[in-house]
Amino acid sequence: MTTRVFSNLMPRESLKRMIESYPKLGLSHLPTPLEKMDNLSRQLGVNLLIKRDDQTGLAFGGNKARKLDFIMADVQQKKADCIVTWAGAQSNWCRQTVAAAQKLGIKTVLVLFKKKGIPADNDGNLLLSEILGADIRLVDLEAGKSFMEMRDIKPILDGVVEGEIKAGRKPYVAPIGGSLLEGSMESPLGALAYVSAVLELEAQAQALGVRIDYVLHATGSGSTQAGLMTGALISAPDMRIVGISVSEDRETVIRYVENISNHVLAECGISRAIERESIIVFDQYIGAGYGVLDEKTTHAIRLVAGTEGILLDPVYTGKAMAGLIDLVGKGYFERGSNVVFLHSGGTPALFPYRNQLAVETH
């Protein structure tokens, strides 16, 4: 495997000390559980475990809490009194960002983009962000543009930031996903949080007597995947990270992951670039687009709920599980492999999709 070239570039303890040298605020409940999914494993015929990053505790939990531990410490160090960030209308990132900011007494301005097919009612994450006290700006996203691309939303964002400065505030511009070196971010802090998560996962697997062969997760901004990949490349080079894209095409996501991963490696003092061929992304499970619920995703949500009593969401984890189920059926995972599904949270988004989910019961 091409990933072996990275093994032993940094001793595990050195990597751990390096990550621990970054200030963080302890906003998330860690370590999150690693659980076996025995019922679903028997049904699908593969050894499945689930990493419960939906249980990080901050405002219903989710993978963003790990990232915000580092990011909010950076906000404090830079003496910002306002955070400006953006995403889609039902954003998990925005919901957890405003929760973290409120704990620190910092204002949050959310620029939330409405897109055809995505519920924008005052429900789910949007409702929670409003209850948490965010200053919300709902904006229609122009056709052909993506809120993942800074160039597409920069004029809108610049106007919001300028308004906050004129009001006498010092804004911190937090890029979507928390790792791209854009806005106020000078280090890939969100991805570094998931380098740390790999070390946590390895320790838990060792305690269970399990060797992890694959970690599969929903990938959007590439931040979580970049952290998992670089953590695995340095510390567990036989662990393969599989991203199921929920929004962008494969080449775009690979570009995001490659960019962030190389910044993480540089942060670790490693001069090599990531092997592009080692970035695994599947984009055939996006369906009709980001946030658009389809039959396979609905089936995956109901299957996991009915076998394991675990709730997934329609935007991220449901699509990732639909991808996992399909890949198992196609024989992608070798017989006897141990596959960890990273549950990145997002269950508040179930509620805006209630009508589409309910239709499947009839």
C-alpha positions as CSV (number, residue, x, y, z in Angstrom):
1,M,0.0,0.0,0.0
2,T,1.2,3.5,-0.8
3,T,0.4,4.6,2.8
4,R,3.3,2.6,4.2
5,V,5.8,5.3,3.1
6,F,4.5,7.5,6.0
7,S,4.9,4.9,8.7
8,N,7.4,5.8,11.5
9,L,7.8,9.4,10.3
10,M,6.7,10.5,13.7
11,P,6.5,8.3,16.8
12,R,3.0,8.0,18.2
13,E,4.0,9.6,21.5
14,S,5.6,12.5,19.7
15,L,2.4,13.0,17.6
16,K,0.3,12.9,20.8
17,R,2.5,15.4,22.5
18,M,2.4,17.7,19.5
19,I,-1.4,17.6,19.4
20,E,-1.6,18.2,23.1
21,S,0.6,21.3,22.8
22,Y,-2.3,23.2,21.1
23,P,-4.6,25.0,23.5
24,K,-8.1,23.7,23.7
25,L,-11.1,24.3,25.9
26,G,-12.6,20.9,26.7
27,L,-15.9,21.7,25.1
28,S,-16.5,18.1,24.0
29,H,-17.1,14.9,25.9
30,L,-14.2,12.6,25.1
31,P,-13.4,9.9,24.5
32,T,-16.6,9.0,22.6
33,P,-17.6,5.4,22.6
34,L,-16.5,2.8,20.1
35,E,-19.3,0.1,19.9
36,K,-19.8,-3.1,18.0
37,M,-22.8,-3.3,15.8
38,D,-23.5,-7.0,16.1
39,N,-27.0,-7.1,14.7
40,L,-26.2,-5.0,11.6
41,S,-22.9,-7.0,11.1
42,R,-24.9,-10.2,11.0
43,Q,-27.4,-8.8,8.5
44,L,-24.7,-7.3,6.2
45,G,-22.1,-10.0,6.6
46,V,-19.2,-7.7,7.6
47,N,-17.6,-6.8,11.0
48,L,-19.0,-3.4,11.8
49,L,-18.2,-1.0,14.7
50,I,-19.4,2.6,15.2
51,K,-17.5,5.5,16.6
52,R,-20.1,7.6,18.4
53,D,-19.0,11.2,17.7
54,D,-22.7,12.0,17.8
55,Q,-22.1,11.9,21.6
56,T,-19.7,14.7,22.0
57,G,-22.2,16.6,24.1
58,L,-22.2,20.1,22.6
59,A,-25.7,21.0,21.5
60,F,-26.8,17.5,20.6
61,G,-23.3,16.4,19.8
62,G,-21.5,15.9,16.5
63,N,-18.0,15.8,15.0
64,K,-17.7,19.6,15.1
65,A,-17.3,19.7,18.9
66,R,-13.8,18.1,18.6
67,K,-12.8,20.8,16.2
68,L,-14.3,23.7,18.2
69,D,-12.2,22.7,21.2
70,F,-9.2,23.9,19.3
71,I,-10.9,26.6,17.2
72,M,-12.5,28.4,20.1
73,A,-9.2,28.5,21.9
74,D,-7.8,30.3,18.8
75,V,-10.7,32.7,18.9
76,Q,-9.9,33.6,22.5
77,Q,-6.2,33.9,21.8
78,K,-6.9,36.4,19.0
79,K,-9.3,38.3,21.3
80,A,-12.2,38.2,18.9
81,D,-15.6,39.1,20.2
82,C,-17.6,37.8,17.2
83,I,-17.5,34.8,15.0
84,V,-18.7,34.8,11.4
85,T,-19.1,31.5,9.6
86,W,-21.3,30.0,6.9
87,A,-22.8,26.8,5.5
88,G,-26.2,25.4,4.3
89,A,-29.5,26.2,6.1
90,Q,-29.4,22.9,8.1
91,S,-25.8,23.1,9.1
92,N,-24.4,21.0,12.0
93,W,-21.2,23.0,11.9
94,C,-23.2,26.3,12.5
95,R,-25.3,24.8,15.2
96,Q,-22.3,23.6,17.2
97,T,-20.3,26.8,16.5
98,V,-23.0,29.1,18.0
99,A,-23.3,26.8,21.0
100,A,-19.6,26.9,21.7
101,A,-19.5,30.7,21.2
102,Q,-22.4,31.2,23.6
103,K,-20.5,29.3,26.3
104,L,-17.8,31.9,25.9
105,G,-20.0,35.0,25.6
106,I,-19.1,35.6,22.0
107,K,-21.5,36.7,19.3
108,T,-22.0,34.5,16.3
109,V,-23.2,35.6,12.8
110,L,-24.3,32.7,10.6
111,V,-24.6,33.2,6.9
112,L,-26.8,30.3,5.9
113,F,-27.4,29.5,2.3
114,K,-30.7,28.2,1.0
115,K,-30.5,25.8,-1.9
116,K,-33.2,24.1,-3.9
117,G,-34.2,20.8,-2.3
118,I,-32.9,21.6,1.2
119,P,-35.5,22.4,3.9
120,A,-35.1,26.0,5.1
121,D,-38.0,26.0,7.5
122,N,-37.3,27.2,11.1
123,D,-36.8,23.6,12.2
124,G,-33.9,21.2,12.9
125,N,-30.5,22.8,13.1
126,L,-31.8,26.1,11.9
127,L,-34.3,26.3,14.8
128,L,-31.6,25.2,17.3
129,S,-29.2,27.9,16.0
130,E,-31.9,30.5,16.5
131,I,-32.7,29.3,20.0
132,L,-29.0,29.3,20.9
133,G,-28.9,33.0,20.0
134,A,-27.2,33.3,16.6
135,D,-27.5,36.3,14.4
136,I,-28.8,34.4,11.3
137,R,-28.6,35.7,7.7
138,L,-30.5,33.5,5.3
139,V,-29.3,33.9,1.7
140,D,-30.4,32.3,-1.5
141,L,-27.5,30.6,-3.2
142,E,-27.2,31.3,-6.9
143,A,-27.6,28.4,-9.3
144,G,-24.2,26.9,-10.2
145,K,-22.5,28.2,-7.1
146,S,-21.3,26.3,-4.0
147,F,-21.1,27.6,-0.5
148,M,-18.0,25.2,-0.1
149,E,-16.1,27.5,-2.5
150,M,-14.9,30.8,-0.9
151,R,-14.8,32.5,-4.3
152,D,-18.6,31.9,-4.7
153,I,-19.6,33.4,-1.4
154,K,-16.8,35.9,-0.6
155,P,-18.7,39.1,-1.7
156,I,-21.6,38.2,0.7
157,L,-19.2,37.2,3.5
158,D,-17.1,40.4,3.1
159,G,-20.2,42.5,3.5
160,V,-21.1,40.7,6.7
161,V,-17.6,41.1,8.2
162,E,-17.5,44.7,7.3
163,G,-20.8,45.3,9.0
164,E,-19.5,43.7,12.2
165,I,-16.3,45.8,12.1
166,K,-18.3,49.0,11.6
167,A,-20.4,48.0,14.7
168,G,-17.2,48.0,16.7
169,R,-16.6,44.3,16.9
170,K,-13.6,42.2,16.2
171,P,-14.8,39.3,14.0
172,Y,-13.1,35.9,13.7
173,V,-14.0,34.4,10.3
174,A,-14.2,30.6,10.8
175,P,-14.1,28.7,7.5
176,I,-16.8,26.0,6.9
177,G,-15.5,22.7,8.4
178,G,-12.9,24.5,10.5
179,S,-9.7,23.6,8.7
180,L,-9.3,25.5,5.4
181,L,-6.7,28.2,5.8
182,E,-9.1,30.9,5.0
183,G,-10.6,33.8,6.9
184,S,-8.9,34.0,10.3
185,M,-7.6,30.4,10.4
186,E,-3.8,30.1,10.2
187,S,-3.6,26.4,11.2
188,P,-5.8,23.4,10.1
189,L,-7.2,23.2,13.6
190,G,-10.3,21.1,12.8
191,A,-8.3,18.5,11.0
192,L,-5.8,18.3,13.9
193,A,-8.7,17.4,16.2
194,Y,-9.3,14.3,14.0
195,V,-5.6,13.4,14.0
196,S,-6.1,13.2,17.8
197,A,-9.3,11.2,17.2
198,V,-7.2,8.5,15.4
199,L,-5.0,8.1,18.4
200,E,-8.2,7.8,20.6
201,L,-9.7,5.2,18.2
202,E,-6.5,3.1,18.1
203,A,-6.4,2.9,21.9
204,Q,-10.1,1.9,22.0
205,A,-9.6,-0.7,19.3
206,Q,-6.6,-2.2,21.2
207,A,-8.7,-2.4,24.4
208,L,-11.4,-4.3,22.4
209,G,-8.8,-6.6,20.8
210,V,-9.8,-5.4,17.4
211,R,-7.6,-4.4,14.4
212,I,-9.3,-1.6,12.4
213,D,-9.0,-2.0,8.6
214,Y,-11.3,0.7,7.4
215,V,-12.9,3.9,8.8
216,L,-15.9,5.1,6.7
217,H,-17.5,8.4,7.1
218,A,-19.5,11.2,5.4
219,T,-17.2,13.8,3.8
220,G,-18.1,17.3,2.9
221,S,-15.5,20.1,3.4
222,G,-12.7,17.4,3.6
223,S,-11.7,18.5,7.1
224,T,-12.6,15.4,9.0
225,Q,-11.2,13.1,6.3
226,A,-8.0,15.0,6.2
227,G,-7.5,14.7,9.9
228,L,-8.3,11.0,9.9
229,M,-6.1,10.4,6.9
230,T,-3.0,12.1,8.2
231,G,-3.5,10.6,11.7
232,A,-3.7,7.2,10.1
233,L,-0.8,7.7,7.7
234,I,1.5,8.7,10.6
235,S,0.2,6.4,13.3
236,A,-1.7,3.5,11.7
237,P,-0.6,3.2,8.0
238,D,-2.7,0.0,7.4
239,M,-5.9,1.8,8.4
240,R,-7.8,3.0,5.2
241,I,-10.0,6.0,5.4
242,V,-13.1,5.9,3.1
243,G,-15.0,9.1,2.5
244,I,-18.5,9.1,1.2
245,S,-19.1,12.5,-0.4
246,V,-22.4,14.1,0.5
247,S,-22.1,17.3,-1.6
248,E,-19.2,17.7,-4.1
249,D,-17.8,15.5,-6.9
250,R,-14.9,13.1,-6.1
251,E,-12.2,15.3,-7.7
252,T,-13.4,18.4,-5.7
253,V,-13.4,16.5,-2.4
254,I,-10.0,15.0,-3.1
255,R,-8.7,18.6,-3.8
256,Y,-10.1,19.7,-0.4
257,V,-8.6,16.7,1.5
258,E,-5.2,16.9,-0.3
259,N,-5.0,20.7,0.5
260,I,-5.9,20.3,4.2
261,S,-3.8,17.1,4.7
262,N,-0.7,18.7,3.4
263,H,-1.2,21.6,5.8
264,V,-1.6,19.1,8.6
265,L,1.6,17.2,7.7
266,A,3.5,20.5,7.6
267,E,2.1,21.4,11.0
268,C,3.5,18.1,12.2
269,G,6.9,19.0,10.8
270,I,6.6,16.4,8.0
271,S,7.9,17.7,4.7
272,R,6.3,15.1,2.4
273,A,3.1,15.7,0.6
274,I,0.2,13.2,0.8
275,E,-0.1,10.5,-1.8
276,R,-3.1,11.7,-3.8
277,E,-3.8,8.2,-4.9
278,S,-4.4,7.2,-1.2
279,I,-7.4,9.6,-0.8
280,I,-10.5,7.4,-1.1
281,V,-13.7,9.2,-2.0
282,F,-16.9,7.9,-3.4
283,D,-19.3,10.4,-5.0
284,Q,-22.0,8.1,-6.4
285,Y,-24.1,8.3,-3.2
286,I,-24.8,12.1,-3.4
287,G,-28.0,11.3,-5.3
288,A,-29.9,14.4,-6.4
289,G,-27.6,16.7,-4.4
290,Y,-26.5,17.9,-1.0
291,G,-29.3,17.6,1.5
292,V,-31.7,16.0,-0.9
293,L,-33.1,12.8,0.7
294,D,-33.4,9.7,-1.4
295,E,-34.8,6.2,-1.0
296,K,-31.4,4.5,-0.3
297,T,-30.6,7.0,2.4
298,T,-34.1,6.6,4.0
299,H,-33.6,2.8,3.9
300,A,-30.1,3.1,5.6
301,I,-31.6,5.4,8.4
302,R,-34.4,2.9,9.1
303,L,-32.1,-0.1,8.9
304,V,-29.6,1.2,11.5
305,A,-32.5,2.4,13.7
306,G,-34.3,-0.9,13.5
307,T,-31.2,-3.1,14.1
308,E,-29.0,-1.1,16.5
309,G,-31.3,1.6,17.9
310,I,-29.0,4.3,16.6
311,L,-30.4,7.3,14.7
312,L,-28.6,8.7,11.6
313,D,-29.4,11.9,9.7
314,P,-30.6,12.5,6.2
315,V,-27.8,14.9,5.1
316,Y,-24.6,13.2,6.2
317,T,-24.5,9.9,8.1
318,G,-27.6,8.5,6.3
319,K,-25.9,8.9,3.0
320,A,-22.6,7.6,4.3
321,M,-24.4,4.5,5.6
322,A,-26.1,4.0,2.3
323,G,-22.7,4.0,0.7
324,L,-21.4,1.5,3.2
325,I,-24.3,-0.9,2.6
326,D,-23.7,-0.6,-1.2
327,L,-20.0,-1.2,-0.9
328,V,-20.5,-4.2,1.3
329,G,-22.9,-5.6,-1.4
330,K,-20.3,-5.0,-4.1
331,G,-17.6,-6.9,-2.1
332,Y,-15.4,-3.8,-1.5
333,F,-14.3,-4.8,2.0
334,E,-12.2,-8.0,2.2
335,R,-13.7,-10.9,4.1
336,G,-13.0,-10.6,7.8
337,S,-12.3,-6.9,7.6
338,N,-13.2,-4.7,10.6
339,V,-15.0,-1.6,9.4
340,V,-15.6,1.4,11.7
341,F,-18.4,3.8,10.8
342,L,-17.8,7.3,12.1
343,H,-21.1,8.7,13.3
344,S,-20.5,12.4,12.9
345,G,-23.8,13.5,14.4
346,G,-26.5,15.6,12.7
347,T,-29.7,14.0,14.0
348,P,-31.5,17.3,14.5
349,A,-31.8,17.4,10.7
350,L,-34.2,14.4,10.9
351,F,-37.1,16.7,11.8
352,P,-37.2,19.0,8.8
353,Y,-37.4,15.9,6.6
354,R,-40.2,14.4,8.6
355,N,-42.7,14.3,5.7
356,Q,-40.3,12.5,3.3
357,L,-39.2,10.0,6.0
358,A,-42.8,9.3,7.0
359,V,-43.9,8.6,3.4
360,E,-41.7,5.5,3.5
361,T,-43.9,3.9,6.2
362,H,-46.9,3.6,3.8
